[in-house]
Amino acid sequence: MMSQNPDANTAYGNLHVLLVDDDEFLLEVMKVTLRDLGVASIVLAKNGFEGLNKYRQAQVRPNLIICDLCMPQLGGMELLSHLALDGCQADILIISGHNLVPPVDQHWALANYNGPILNLAEKIARIQGLKVHASFEKPITREKIIEMLDLVVAYNSPAKATIPSAT
């Protein structure tokens, strides 16, 4: 008899995750970890175009999108802009290995930005109306994945910040 994963949170079973990253190894590691933690469904995309198409064509719309910033063809910022135009209501977490050191890639929209890219990306996405909760620097570990999911679950918890009214 298989025992349940002690890290599994029953609220994770309500998550339908779209993972968008050009690092195929990371996608596989995250998929295995999310499945192990009891996430309802996981869809993988290797770049922004694929992520946008999978979001738009999903039988069950993802309610959590974990998106890398620096990807070929269509980067994370561009993907987030398209999702905003689509009226995306999913919770969004941004990941990147290029927070303070941009990649040497003049085609990347944020390659010349001098500052914490993750912070800027969060602000831009929020201004566009997206529900970005946080950003995480790579490497992404099992502990960071649990932290990510717990953050989203806590945000969506009906018991969040209920203040009794004074009568």
N, C-alpha and C positions, 0 to 999 in steps of 0.2 A: 504494500500500500504506500502510495506516495504522500509525503507530508506536505502541507501547504507552506509556501515560502513565508518565513516570519516577517519579511520586509513588505509583503503584499498588503496594500491598503485597499479595503473594499471600494473606496471612492475611485481608485485607479480603474476599476472595471467599467466606469462610465466614460473613460477617455478614448477618443478616436483620434489617433495621432498621425499627422503628416510630417515626416522627417525629410528635410531638403538639405543635402550636402553633397559636394562633389567627391568627398573622401569615402570611397566604397567600404573600406575597412571599418571606419567609424560608423557608417550606416548599419553595417552588419552587427557590430558590437552593441549599438544602441537598440537595434531591433530585438536581439536576444535578451538584453537586460529588461526592456519594456515588457516583453512577453512574459519573462520570469516574474516581473512585478505585478502581473495581472491586468495589464492594459487591454481594453476591449479589442481594438484593431489598430494596426500599424501599416501605413503606406509609405513606401520609400520613393524618393525622387533624387536623381543625380545632378540636377541643375534647376535653375529657376523656371525655365520653360516647362520642363517635365513636372515640376511642382505645381505650377499654375494649371496645367492641363489636368493633372490628377485631382487637384482641388475642385476644379469646375466639373469634372466628370464623375466624382465620387458618388457611389450609391448612398453611403452614409457620409454626410459632410463632416470633415474633421472639426473637432471642437478644440484641438490644440495643434498648433503648428510650431515646430522647432526648426529654425531656419539659419543656415550659415550665411555670412555676409559676402565672402569672396568666392565666387564661383564663375566658371567660364560661361560664355553665351549670355545668360541673364543672371546677374548677381542678386544678392539678397535684398538690397535696397530697391532695386527695380521690381523684384517679385512683390515686395511689400506694397509698393505703390500700386501695382496691378490689383492686389488683393483689396486694398483700400477702395479703389474704383469699383470693385465688385461688391462692396458693402460687406466684406468679410467680418463676421462676428466671433470668430474663433479666438481663443486665448493664444498669445504669441510669445515665444521665447526666442531670443537671438543668441547664436553662438558664433564664435570666431577665434581663430588663432592669431589674428592680426589686430589686437586692440591698440597697442602703443607703437608697434612697428609695422607699418603698412607693407604689403608685398611689393616686390619690384615688378609692377604691372601697370603700365600707363593706360591700359584699357579699363582698369577698374575705377569706378566713379569716385571712390574715396582715397585713391592712391596718394594724392598730394595733400590730404588733410593732415594738419599737424596738431594732434591731440588724441584723446581717448575716443576711438572710432565707435566702440560699443555704446557709449553714452550718447554720442551724436545720433547714431542709428535709432536708438530708443526714442529720442526726442522727435526726430523727423517722422517716425512711424506713428507716434501718438498724435502729433499735429494733424496727420492724415486721417485720424479717427480710429486707428487700430488699437486693440486691447493688448499692448505689449506690457508684460509684467516685469521682465528682467532680462539681463543678458549675462552670458557665462563665457569665460575664456576657456579655450581648449588648453590642455587635454580635458576631455569629458570622461569623468570616472563614474562608477556605479553610485558613489555617494552624491556626486553632482546631479545625476539623473534623479535620484530620490528627492534631493533638495528642490529640483525643478518641478517635479510632480506635486510635492507637498505644497509648494508655493501656489500653484494653480488650484489645487483642491481647496486650500485655505481661502483663496480669493473668492471661490464660488460657493463656499459653505454658507448655508442659510443662516447659521448662527454667528456669522461675522459681525462683530461690533454692534451687538444689540444693546442699546442703552435704555434702561428703564426710564420711563417718563415720570417726572415729578407731578403729583396731583395734589 
